């Protein structure tokens, strides 16, 4: 989808009621369904991530990162730019902007925060994550923080919206061995768990706005 067309949808995305758990459940492992219920993670640590859209060669893209390999439950996983809430952060949107700057080198001034998406509790790391949709109106130059980011993925929106990237995979997790989980296959990399569930809500919102295009005054 070309970026100017995407921008016409943004005001409607901002106004749309979020599907929340219904969308998260599409890409949730069966063992994680219980953790999606309201009230879970009340004592969890806090974090925020940025679902950032931007133009590249006039086409709409979203940026993802491949985390470094380390001793932790999210080692080498694909994620949105983001990280832990700090006490001097103004709010969770500030956290998402700050962490995006630190991890991929995009300054907060380049990003317009459009909408907060449904928070998600992640039991393995005991984090409540607050996702935000942001838009940068100009092409971006990414600079990965080598201490946290192994690679940057620039995913075209058209590919993201395709059903062809939806798959399943056998994964060993912190709570089970070789379980079959719903996933996205993005550039040959398996995206599952919390990131897949957040992507699922994002995808459902965009698809709904596009589907309703004929009734919108675009």
PyMOL commands that set and color helices and strands:
alter all, ss='L'
color gray80, all
select helices_A, chain A and resi 3-15+21-26+30-32+34-36+92-104+108-110+157-161+163-165+193-211+213-215
alter helices_A, ss='H'
color red, helices_A
select strands_A, chain A and resi 45-56+59-67+78-79+81-84+112-116+120-122+127-135+149-156+166-171+179-186+189-191
alter strands_A, ss='S'
color yellow, strands_A
deselect
rebuild
show_as cartoon
